[in-house]
Amino acid sequence: MNVRGQTTKLRGQTTKRVRLTICRVVVACLVVCPLSPLTFAQTMYKWVDEKGVTHFTQEPPPPEAKSGGKIEVRTTTPERAPSDNWREREAQSKAQRARQGVADEQARQKEESERANNCRRAQRQMDTFGTPGRVYRLNEKGERVYYEDKDYDAKLAEARENIARYCR
C-alpha cells in the first residue's frame, strides 16, 4: 500500500468519527435543552428568626428558627418574545379601534336614516294639514272620520314641531 491510500483510508475514518460525534452532540442538545430551566431551579428556604424577621436563603433554616420551610421555586420560559407581544397588542388595539369606528359609523348612519324618515313623515303631515280642505282618517271599521278644528290645529302644530326637530 502506498502512503496516499493510507491517508485516504484514515481521512475517511476520521470523517465518519466527526460526523458521529456531531450527531451525538446534536441529540444531546435536543434532549438537554428543553430540560435546561429545571437545571437552574434552586432550593429556597423561608424562615423567621427569633426577632420576627423573615429570611429567604438557599441553606436550610437554623434549628432555633421559629418557623420555616422549603419553598418551591418555579422557573418558566416565556412562550413568545416580548417584542412580538407588543406588536400583537398594537394589532389588537388597531383592530378594536377599527371595529369601534365601524360600529360608530353604522350607528350614525342609522340615526341619520331615522331622522330623514321622521322628517319626510313630518313634511307629509304638514302638507296634509296645511292645505285647505277637510282632512279625515279611517276608523277601525274603515269609515271616514273627519278631524275637528281643535284636532286639526293640534296635528298642524305637531307637524311644525317635528319639522323643526328632524329637518335640518
PEDAMO-V32174 format. One record per residue. RES is the residue in three letters. PSI is psi as a letter, one per 40 degrees, with the letter a starting at -180 (none if undefined). Layout:
res:psi
RES:PSI
RES:PSI
This chain:
res:psi
MET:i
ASN:i
VAL:d
ARG:d
GLY:d
GLN:d
THR:d
THR:d
LYS:d
LEU:d
ARG:d
GLY:d
GLN:d
THR:d
THR:d
LYS:d
ARG:d
VAL:d
ARG:d
LEU:d
THR:d
ILE:d
CYS:d
ARG:d
VAL:d
VAL:d
VAL:d
ALA:d
CYS:d
LEU:d
VAL:d
VAL:d
CYS:d
PRO:d
LEU:e
SER:d
PRO:d
LEU:d
THR:d
PHE:e
ALA:h
GLN:i
THR:h
MET:i
TYR:i
LYS:h
TRP:i
VAL:h
ASP:a
GLU:e
LYS:e
GLY:e
VAL:h
THR:h
HIS:i
PHE:h
THR:i
GLN:e
GLU:i
PRO:i
PRO:i
PRO:i
PRO:d
GLU:e
ALA:h
LYS:d
SER:i
GLY:i
GLY:i
LYS:i
ILE:h
GLU:h
VAL:h
ARG:h
THR:h
THR:i
THR:h
PRO:i
GLU:d
ARG:i
ALA:i
PRO:d
SER:d
ASP:d
ASN:d
TRP:d
ARG:d
GLU:d
ARG:d
GLU:d
ALA:d
GLN:d
SER:d
LYS:d
ALA:d
GLN:d
ARG:d
ALA:d
ARG:d
GLN:d
GLY:d
VAL:d
ALA:d
ASP:d
GLU:d
GLN:d
ALA:d
ARG:d
GLN:d
LYS:d
GLU:d
GLU:d
SER:d
GLU:d
ARG:d
ALA:d
ASN:d
ASN:d
CYS:d
ARG:d
ARG:d
ALA:d
GLN:d
ARG:d
GLN:d
MET:d
ASP:d
THR:d
PHE:e
GLY:e
THR:i
PRO:i
GLY:i
ARG:i
VAL:h
TYR:i
ARG:i
LEU:h
ASN:a
GLU:d
LYS:e
GLY:e
GLU:i
ARG:h
VAL:h
TYR:i
TYR:h
GLU:i
ASP:d
LYS:d
ASP:d
TYR:d
ASP:d
ALA:d
LYS:d
LEU:d
ALA:d
GLU:d
ALA:d
ARG:d
GLU:d
ASN:d
ILE:d
ALA:d
ARG:d
TYR:d
CYS:h
ARG:none
